[in-house]
């Protein structure tokens, strides 16, 4: 904030416009936006005061609704505990919601890097789309550097770790994107849908705001891969329980009106997602590797410790190598990961400027 003028005595003088700007800055700050993001928002010449107020009102209502939902979930757990009923880890995670990312986010920069071969598939799926919305963007590892990207990320911890020069990032959830209909040439989401409270609603929102949708996720209905992947088969059977309420692949693809393409995982995958180390089992003994993957937090510490202890013993005894000797000959594995693509873009944007800032228009 800079004063508009100074008095004859040298004191700072703030105009009504200065106070209005300060109100906007403070409101965005309370919503979790970073100062760099706020500067982009309040300095956008295409957005007037009324548009700012509408946007803030919508974001505050969304925050209020999420807080009310969390309070209701906590009340239900208190009632259950008063009756002697212990809630499951999965039910407790629903209370935590997006805060799970704040727990695992600190390990992301070291373990979750862009895998160039998978990134190439994402770029091919984006086609000639110029304006791209990255939903659940995290630290931005898969954001295409040659496009005009806008990021959406609910976790303040994740937003804080985005590198200097990264695309501007808006604090919002996938289920309630603060953008007008068809604002972007394309919307992408990479390895994030399983964290959304309502995956189908989030995917429909992506479809609403973009003419093309690209999503990297997994097929929970492919039961065979649970058996093919030695980690879930032999050490972490609890993972199957995380898929109970997960929408089918058909349901996910219907939500965006697209199709699913298999994504093979290279043996030396640079990105440390859950399945990435399928030919490098010792990596799962590294706590930093596990902390960057939400699965371990979701199954709970007891299941994690048991899996790690058994894996360490089997690696030491040679039992793991004996049971998985066929993996050594593979350069890539099919473990249920999918790229969902809706290629119905009418035309690429001819403009080369960022779309209008988030607003609640069209909602």
N, C-alpha and C positions, 0 to 999 in steps of 0.2 A: 504494500500500500504506500503510495506516495501522495502527499497532500497536494491539493489543487492550487493552493496559494499559501502565502505567509502574511501574517499581520505586520503592521508597522513596527511592532516590538520584536518581530522575528519568530513568533509562535506559529506552529503549523495550523493551517485552516483546512478543514475537510468539508467538501460540499455535499449536497444531498446525493449526488451521483456517487461520490466516494463511499458514503455510508451504504448505499444500495449494493455496490460492488463488494464491500466487506460482508454484508449479509449473505450474498451468494457464496463467497469464499468459505465462510464459517459453516454454512449449510452443507456444502459439498464435503467439507472436511469431516463433519460429523457423520456423514454417510460412508466414510472410509476412503475417499479419493485422495490420491497423492497430490502434492502441490503442483507438480508438473502437469498432471492431468487437469487440475482445476484451472491452471493458467490457460490451457488450450480451450477449455469449456467457456470460461467467462470472457475470453478475448475473441471468440469467434464472431466476426462481423455479421454472419448470416443469422445469428440467434438474438432475438430481442428480449427485453425484460419479461414480457408475458410468456414467451416460450420457455425461458429459464424457470419461471414459477410453475408452469405446467409440468416441466420435467422433474423439478424438485418435489412437487406434490406427489407425482406418480411413484418416484423412488421411495419417498417417505411412507406412502401407503403400503408399498411392497415390503419395506422393512418392518412396518407395524404388523402386517399379516404374518410374516415369518416369525416375529417375536411372539405373537399370540399363539401360533402353532406350536412353538417350542414350549411355551408356558403350559399349554394344554397337554402336551406329551409328558412333561414333568409331573403335572397333576395326576395323570393316569398312572405313572410309575409309583408316585407316592401312595395312591390308593391301593395299587397291587401289593406294594411292600407292607402296607398296614394290614393286609389280609394274609401276609406270609408268602406271597407269590414273588419269586425273583424273575425279573425280565431277562430275556435272552440278550447276548451281545449285539445281535442284529437290531433288536428293538431299541437298545441303548444308542446305537449309532444313528438311528433316525432322529433321536433327540439332539445329537451333535450336529447333524446336517453338514453344511459346508465347512464347519470348524475342523472336520477331519483333515482337510487340506492344510490348515494352519499347523496341525500336528506333524504331518509328514513333509511339509514344504521345505523345511530347512535343509534337507538332504538332497533336494532336487538338482542344484547346480552341479554337484560332483558326479551324480549317478545318472541323471536323465539328460542325455545329449541327443542331438539330432542324428538319426541313422540315415545317411545319404541315400541308400537304396530304397528305403520306405518313403523318404521325402520326395524322391523322384516320382513315385507312384501318385503321391498326393498332388504334386504339380501337374502331372498329366491329367488327373481327374479335374483339376481346376480349369484346365483348358486356357482359353484366352480371357478369362475373367480378370478384370483390372481391380475393382474395388472388392476387397475380401474382408468378411467379418470372421474373426477367430473366437469361437465361443468356448469358455472354459480354458482360456489361453495359457494359464499358468505362467511360466517364465518365458514363454514365446519360442520354444525351441524349434517348432515346425512352421513358423510364420514365413511365408515366401518373401525373400528380400527384394524381389523385383516387382512387387505389387503394392497397391495402396491399401494397407491393412489397418483395420480398427480392431482392437482386442476387447474382450469382455471377460472379467475374472472376479468372482465374488470374494476370494480370499485376500485379505490385506497383506498377509505374509508373502503370498505368491507375487502380488503386484509389486511389493517392495524389492523383490529379487530380479525384476525385469532389468535387463542391461540398459545402460545409457544408449540413447538413440533408438530404442525399441519403439514399436508402434504405440500410439496413445491407447490407454487402457481404461475402460469404463467399469465401475463397480456395479455389477448386476448379475442376475441369475439367468440361466438358459430359459427357464420357464416363463420369464417376463422380460423380454428384450426391449429396451427403451428406444426402439427405432420404428420409423414408419414402414408401411408395407413396401416390399420390393426396393429397399434402400440400397442394396448391394448387388453386385454381379454374382457373388458367391458367398456362402457361409460354410465354414469348416469347423470341425471339432475333432481333436485328436486325443484319444485315450482318456476321455473325461466323462462320457455319458453314464458310466456306471456309478458316478458320484452324484448324479442329479436326483432330486427327490421324485421327479416324474419324468422319466426319459421320453415317453411319447409326447408329452406336452412340450418339452424342450425341443424335440426334433420338429414338431409342427411350427413352433415359433421360428426356427431357422428357416423353414420353408416359406413362412410368411414374409420374412424380411429380405429374402434373397431369391434370385432366379436359378441358382444352382446350389446344390448341397453336397458336401463331401464329409464323411464321418468315418473315423478309424475306431473300431470297437471289436467286440468278440461275439461269437455265436454260442449262446448258452445252450442251445438245443443240440449241439454237436457233442453228444455224450462220448463218442469214440475218442475225442482228443483228451478227455479227462483220463482215459486209460493209457493213451499214447504218451502223455506227458508224465514222466516218472515222478516229478515232484508232487503232483496231486494224487497220483496213483499209489505211491509207496510211503509218502511222508506227510501229506497234508490233505487227508480226505475231507476235512472240514470245509475245504473250498467249495465242494459241491453244494453245501448248505447255503452259500452266498448267492447261488443262482436260482433258488427256489422261486422267488417273485420276479425274476428278470424277464422282460418281454421276449417273445420269440423273435428270431431273425426276420420272419415274415412280417411281424408286427412293426419292427423297427423300420424295415424298408417301406412298408405301406405309409408310415408316418411322413416320409419325405417323397413318396411316389417314385422310388428309384429301384436299384438292384444292388446285389452284394457281390463283391469280388474277393476271392481268397488272397491273403497276404502271407507269403512264406517268410519265416524269420531266419536271417543268415546266422551262421554259427558264431560269427564274431560281431554280432549286433552291438552298435555303439550306445544305443538307448537302453537303459537298465530297467525296462518294464518287467512285469512278473515273469513272463516266459522267455525273456531275452537270453538267459544263461543256460539254456537247455543242454548245451554241449560243454559247459564250463561249470560243473556242479559246485566246485569250491567257492565260487562267488557268493553262493547263498549262505555261507558261513560268516560273511562280512556283514556286521550290523549296519554299517552305512548303506550297503546295498539294499538291505531289507527295509531300512527306514524310508527309503525313497519309493516304496511300493505299498499302496494302501491295503493290499490283501493281508499283510502280516498284522496290521493294526485291527483289521476287521475280524480275523479268526481268534484274536486274543493271545495274551502272553503265554498261557500254558500250552496251547497248540503249537505256537511258534517255537518255544523252547524244546518241546518234545521232538518236533521235526528236525530242528538243528542238531540236537544230540544224536538222533538216529542217523542222519546224513553224515555227520562227522565220523561216527563209528564205522559206517559202511564204506566211506572213502578210505579210512585207515586200514580196514581189513581187506579191501579189494572187492567187496561184495557189489558195490555200485558199478564198478567197471565190468564185472562179470555179467550183471543183469542188463547192462545198457551198452554192450560192446558194439552193437550195430550202429550206434549213433556216430561213431568215429568216422564212418565213411560218408556221412551226410554233410552237405554244404549248407542246406537250408531245411527247415522243418515246417510242416503244416500243423499248427496247434490251435486252430479255430479262430484266428484273427481275421477280420474282414474289413474291407473298405466299402462303405455304402455310398453310392453315387446316384444323384438325380441330375441327369443331363438334359434339362428342359429350358436352358437359357435361350431367350429369344435373340438377343444380340448383345455383344460386349458393349460396355459403356464407352462412348466416344469421348466423354469428358475425362480429363486427367487431373481432377481435383477431388479432394476428400468429400464424401457425401455429407449432407447436413448433419450437424451434431445431433446426439440423441434427443428425441422429443417424444411426447406421448401422443403425437398425431396419429390418426388411424387406429387408435386403440379404443 
